[in-house]
Amino acid sequence: MAKDPLEEIKKHQEAIAALTNEAVSALKEKRKELLAEVASVESQLAELTGGVESGGKKARKPRSPSVDVSIEQVVKAIKDGKTNNAQISKALGCSPAKVKAVVSDSGKAAGITSTGERASFAYALKK
């Protein structure tokens, strides 16, 4: 007499499940080994390059603390000959964006005018 087809299907499904579990276990073990190898390579890179983090990126410099800048300081810098955001920010120890924000908030009231765009951009004081 022939075997029951439903029992054959169930037997094959169990075999497939067992093979799937074996394949998953093997792949997880391989991944574990490869991650260990990657960590070793990154460590060697760090030794040779002086501090490469995971992912191949260099460590960022820590942020410098924010500096408060007053409109009076900006006006003084302009009087001292600093005419653009980069020069003023360097003189005051802050970012160019901070200078731009202070000038856009209070510059008109302080008599600051601007001329030009991009490379020729400059601040001046009304006389």
Secondary structure as GFF3:
##gff-version 3
##sequence-region A 1 127
A	DSSP	alpha_helix	5	49	.	.	.	ID=ss1
A	DSSP	alpha_helix	71	79	.	.	.	ID=ss2
A	DSSP	alpha_helix	85	92	.	.	.	ID=ss3
A	DSSP	alpha_helix	96	106	.	.	.	ID=ss4
A	DSSP	beta_strand	112	115	.	.	.	ID=ss5
A	DSSP	three_ten_helix	118	120	.	.	.	ID=ss6
A	DSSP	beta_strand	122	125	.	.	.	ID=ss7
###
